[in-house]
Amino acid sequence: MSSKNRGDDPEDLAMLLKEDPFSCVDRDLGRLNWVFVLSSFITMLACLFFVAGWRVLGTLSEVCCKRKPAPAKPVPLLNQPPKAGSSSGKVPSSPTTSQKTSPSTAPTGKNAPQVELGWVSEAKDWAGQLISGQTSTGRVLVLLVFVLSIVSLIIYFIDATTSIDVESCRPWVESTTLQVDLACNIFFMVYFCIRFIAASDKLWFLLEMYSLVDYATIPPSFLSIYLNRGWIGFRFTRALRLMTVPDILTYLSILRTSSSIRLAQLVSTFISGWLTAAGCIHLLENTGDFFFSYSNAQHLTYWQCVYFLIVTMSTVGYGDIFCKTVLGKIFNSLFILCGLAMFASFVPEIFELIGTRPKYMGEHNREHGKRHIVVCGHITFESVSHFLKDFLHEDREDVDVEVVFLHRKPPDLELEGLFKRHFTTVEFLQGSVMNTNDLMRAKTDLADGVLVIANKYCADPDAEDAANIMRVISIKNFCDEIRVIIQLMQYHNKAYLLNIPSWNWKRGDDVICVAELKLGFIAQSCLAPGFSTLMANLFAMRSYKSSAELSEWQNDYLRGTGMEMYTENLSNSFVGMTFPEAAEICYIKLKLLLLAIGVKSDDGQETTIAINPGTHIIIKQATQGFFVAQSADEAKRAWFYCKHCHEDIRDESLIKKCKCKNLALFKKSVKAVQILQRATSRSRLDSEVDGPFSMTEETGTLLVSDPATSRASSPAITGNNKTSFPDRNHQPALMNTVAMLKEKQKAEVKRRQSAYTPVETPGSQTGSMLARSMSMRHPQRRAHFAPMKKGSLSTPSYDSREYAGSPEHERYSIHEEADFEQIRYDSTGMFHWCPARQIEDVVMDRHQAAMNVLHGHVVVCLFADPESPLVGLRNLVMPLRASNFHYHELKHVVIVGNVEYVRREWRSLQNLPKITVINGSPLSRADLRAVNVNLCDMCCILSAKIPNNEDTSLADKEAILASLNIKAMKFEETIGILTNNRMLATDNSEYGGDGRLVTLQRKGSVFGSNVPMITELVNDSNVQFLDQDDDDDPDTELYMTQPFACGTAFAVSVLDSMMSTTYFNQNALTLIRTMITGGATPELELILAEGAGLIGGYSTPQMLSNRDRCQVNQVPINVGPLAKHAQSTYGELFVEAIRQYGMLCIGVYRLRDLNATGSTQSPKRYVITNPADDLKLYSSDKIFVLQQFDPGLEYTPGDEEKYPLIRPVGTDHDLPAAALKPPLTPQPGQRDPNSHVLLCSSVTDGPYSYIG
């Protein structure tokens, strides 16, 4: 039945229009709706013609340029203006910017053009960030566009409901709705320009749906002012903006699951299509057909049209409302087809799959002058989200690099939503790196690098590594010059990368070995508990904001998590300083922690990283520093620092790039340093002929050389023991400088020769006593408190006093043939070495282990089946066997686990000393008591079992059970240290022992919860089960949980940040590996790649000099020279430690419950990375330090007077002379005749393996 409402008939509609005072029907000009429509079409065509014409002109110019001969000098097309904070071109830009924003200035592919990033690209990047949800500004802008679109749509609803005609002649100044709509359209026009600037393909952008919406709504709004009338027109198309609701919710991270994203897409598409079609029906029916002179129009409100369409889509069709115009009927017929498809749930899915091509089969459109990287391998939502979170972190300044993900399978909706949140910098391509065509689609040959991500939770690590190595082979085969960074699970698989001919670490190729870094972090935690957390927080990009809701210890810890490692060149104001002086200035004035510097070789071709090198390294011009700071902007202070301009500045935030023009002082100092360097290089040969002792000009280290070798290597030496230089007569001033330097060096040599006598100086004796007074908790490691003198040379690491008291045949002599007893280190001099042993020689049962007093050792609880994948125990033991520790300082490693599994690992452990294997179970309390887990310095809980693919939360069940088992144990209280530096000695014969004296150095833990422990986890969420007394939420990130903050838990997920860290700064990975592996070098990797394991080497002076490197230590401040700082500030401690002892403080290990007393105080400690200088210290604090190598006095049986702490009670005489004879290896259960102390493992390590 037809409707009977007024206005349905043409006569009634004509009467209503006559009654309307603002009707345009009877006006002179009549209806002008065609003018509004024409304005929209003209605007669209004008934009299209402009873009098309610009492209035609560009094509013609390229054709003309190709015909012209090439110019003599290339002229850049775009002039790049200086960025904010940069100089006018006289001072070089920041090295941090050059490294992070441009690891390689030009693409690394073959014949890649040199391009400059001009203002056009910068404007495009700026516009892209504004319209995306990546930044806070972008999220606000996108949200504002959506809100204003809804406002404009509501205005349309009001006008369409209240107006009788679609065209109104109400004056513009009197129409509030038209004024508000104009304001909205002005904003939409600005937003259209921003989108136009950010668009990659301008022509395609002009044909997008939202561009068509702008054509239909913006020009009529401005035309209304000129015509002084309004037209409802196509303003209903603003309803199409409702389709962006899923994208906006994705930008705001409200929608995260695939089901919610799909639901939002269906609802928004249905509603927007419904409302838009209703607006079209409303316009056509209320206007009428133009070819019938608008005589067949009918009056329908907008909501009647909405009702009509929902009835039509549902195929009900009551017939109370229907279309009368021809155009309305045509549109309704077409809409029914689409409406039925939208109404059915499955039809849209089928329509999308059939009617559209594959979404991710395109190719990467490389923009002019913009760099990109290709990421492949294990691409999942978890791996990609972790990578992008660190790669695109705000602390990395402007990351002008696009990320192209290449993977065989299309992304799921969850991953697709992640890509949409970063669509301005992220692109996904479906394909495989094993296919050359897919590599071409990703423009791999022009990429800045390729990153290969590994699956850290795979069941077969070797198979995962093999697949990733094959990807590298395919990539290198496609483009051998491309930079590749790969993640590998197993350390032994790194050798296969060396078989790739084009693999070159000097070009930037690098490998991140998960097992090496993971076990290296755990190993360093054995030396300094909590160090794994400290280092993990340094290379992970996080932001810190203090919160009043958090406790004091959480704020202190979270401030440290915001610290990252950055590289920056030191300014000219640091030239000529020693490292301790520069580190002090950086910390006090710039609030930066300087960890290391890059030291260039003599030829300047290679750069080595010197970590806290001491006073013998002088900073030169353009020296690269490694800093710990909150952001890259803070690290730039080291580059901006000017002593002339910033000397009196107390606020470090005011240290900016100065406008100082007084460069004469800098030039003068630099020139003097250059003359000194040339003079020193001239005098090298002269210093070599002065005897078997010489000093290197670079490090100032005293070296011992063979006279015959020196003469053979100096062919230019004359008979007068003087070196002849061809140009000596031409540089008299320089030769005077050389002569002066030679005299100073000779005087220094004479002074240093006296130090090579076995007699100990009073100063060194005092330093040794101070060191032993510090070894309360860690008796085998000494804090080196030898006072430093400014400008003094470092004591050589191969001091002959180290061998004082040793048998004569054990002393090194290049004139005598050496045997295995003389080989103490590997061929690189970086690790302790011993002859290979059979695993049967180191295996003990529970009874044999109980007969030995294991103390100050490292217990490794290893869960593994005989066929479990290898974890690489060598990576755990090698850092504990670094040569910068003395032999008696090495901690004994006791492995508790399946001996058949350890047998498979033994080939890589057989040349490392002080290792014992207990064939037992880490869950057995009897085995744990037998190895004295309560007296260990650290208990490491590892698992080599294959993770459960069905339920990942069960992957850590063994490790969690072992941790809780140890914490539930109780032990008998062990007597601690006595006074007067005397140890208590007890006879263990009455307890079934062999009657030897047992010395105890540390008070053992009574409760298992106090045992130092670190647990490796596979699943981050399982960290909540380690501590039953914490209040961590299950959804809390790993780095914010209490076990991780205390350094008692470690997971491989913390290594996800290493990929982006290595890409932006290759030297950062080298620094981290150097600190945690104990000194692994490329030369050592080449040796291990041969498969023969560690090879022993003779103790030549050159090899022994490799021992002189810094080491990680943890120093308590309640005893020793630093005890006076127990109630002072961290800044005061930092300054004295670096000045007096050369120790670089990097963090604090503090008790969590400082205010608690008695039984309520928890023994748990947490890590504070690089604290503020005003942090108050407590007597219970422990300090993380990087200390210099102390050549010290290697323990020998004849050194009783030098080591009173190891003398048993009642023994006032020296050991018998038989102790100086070659040692005999006792058998299990036998007493060592050469020692009065109980051996830790006499079977494996000889009679001097354990002291105290």
Sequence and secondary structure as in RCSB ss.txt:
>XXXX:A:sequence
MSSKNRGDDPEDLAMLLKEDPFSCVDRDLGRLNWVFVLSSFITMLACLFFVAGWRVLGTLSEVCCKRKPAPAKPV
PLLNQPPKAGSSSGKVPSSPTTSQKTSPSTAPTGKNAPQVELGWVSEAKDWAGQLISGQTSTGRVLVLLVFVLSI
VSLIIYFIDATTSIDVESCRPWVESTTLQVDLACNIFFMVYFCIRFIAASDKLWFLLEMYSLVDYATIPPSFLSI
YLNRGWIGFRFTRALRLMTVPDILTYLSILRTSSSIRLAQLVSTFISGWLTAAGCIHLLENTGDFFFSYSNAQHL
TYWQCVYFLIVTMSTVGYGDIFCKTVLGKIFNSLFILCGLAMFASFVPEIFELIGTRPKYMGEHNREHGKRHIVV
CGHITFESVSHFLKDFLHEDREDVDVEVVFLHRKPPDLELEGLFKRHFTTVEFLQGSVMNTNDLMRAKTDLADGV
LVIANKYCADPDAEDAANIMRVISIKNFCDEIRVIIQLMQYHNKAYLLNIPSWNWKRGDDVICVAELKLGFIAQS
CLAPGFSTLMANLFAMRSYKSSAELSEWQNDYLRGTGMEMYTENLSNSFVGMTFPEAAEICYIKLKLLLLAIGVK
SDDGQETTIAINPGTHIIIKQATQGFFVAQSADEAKRAWFYCKHCHEDIRDESLIKKCKCKNLALFKKSVKAVQI
LQRATSRSRLDSEVDGPFSMTEETGTLLVSDPATSRASSPAITGNNKTSFPDRNHQPALMNTVAMLKEKQKAEVK
RRQSAYTPVETPGSQTGSMLARSMSMRHPQRRAHFAPMKKGSLSTPSYDSREYAGSPEHERYSIHEEADFEQIRY
DSTGMFHWCPARQIEDVVMDRHQAAMNVLHGHVVVCLFADPESPLVGLRNLVMPLRASNFHYHELKHVVIVGNVE
YVRREWRSLQNLPKITVINGSPLSRADLRAVNVNLCDMCCILSAKIPNNEDTSLADKEAILASLNIKAMKFEETI
GILTNNRMLATDNSEYGGDGRLVTLQRKGSVFGSNVPMITELVNDSNVQFLDQDDDDDPDTELYMTQPFACGTAF
AVSVLDSMMSTTYFNQNALTLIRTMITGGATPELELILAEGAGLIGGYSTPQMLSNRDRCQVNQVPINVGPLAKH
AQSTYGELFVEAIRQYGMLCIGVYRLRDLNATGSTQSPKRYVITNPADDLKLYSSDKIFVLQQFDPGLEYTPGDE
EKYPLIRPVGTDHDLPAAALKPPLTPQPGQRDPNSHVLLCSSVTDGPYSYIG
>XXXX:A:secstr
    STTSSHHHHHHHHHH TTBSTTSSS   HHHHHHHHHHHHHHHHHHHHHHHHHHHHHHHHHHHS   SS  
 SS     TT  SSSS   HHHHHHT SSSS  STT       HHHHHHHHHHHHSSSSSHHHHHHHHHHHHHHH
HHHHHHHHHHHH SSSEE   GGG HHHHHHHHHHHHHHHHHHHHHHH SSHHHHHTSHHHHHHHHHHHHHHHHH
HHT EE TTGGGGGGGGGGHHHHHHHTT   SHHHHHHHHHHHHHHHHHHHHHHHHHHHHHH  GGGTTTT    
 HHHHHHHHHHHHTT   SSS   SHHHHHHHHHHHHHHHHHHSSSHHHHHHHHHS  TT S     TT EEEEE
EES  HHHHHHHHHHHT GGG    EEEEEEESS   HHHHHHHHHTTTTEEEEE  TTSHHHHHHTTGGGSSEE
EEE  TT S HHHHHHHHHHHHHHHHHH TTS EEEEES GGGHHHHTTSTT  GGGT EEEEHHHHHHHHHHHH
HHSTTHHHHHHHHSS       TTS HHHHHHHHHHT EEEEEE  GGGTT BHHHHHHHHHHTS  EEEEEEEE
 TTSS EEEEES  TT B  TT EEEEEESSHHHHTHHHH  HHHHTT   GGG         HHHHHHHHHHHH
HHHHHHHTHHHHHTTSSEEE TTT  EEE  HHHHHHT TTB TTS B  TTGGG HHHHHHHHHHHHHHHHHHH
HHHHTTSSS  HHHHHHHHHHHHHTTS TTS        TT     TT GGGGTTS GGGS  TTS   GGG  E
ETTSSBB      GGGTEE HHHHHTS   S EEEEEE  TTS    THHHHGGGGBTTS GGG   EEEEE HH
HHHHHGGGTTTSSSEEEEES TT HHHHHHTTGGG SEEEEEE S   SS GGGGGHHHHHHHHHHHT B     
   STT   EEE GGGTS S EEE  S   SBGGGS EEEEESSGGGGGGT TT    TTS GGGSHHHHTTSEE
EGGGGGGHHHHHHH HHHHHHHHHHHHSS  HHHHHHHHTTS   EE   HHHHGGG S EEEEEESSSSGGGGG
TTSBHHHHHHHHHHHS  EEEEEEEES SS  GGG    EEEEES  TT B  TT EEEEEE         TT T
TT GGGS TT  S   GGGGS      TT   TT SS  S HHHH TTS   
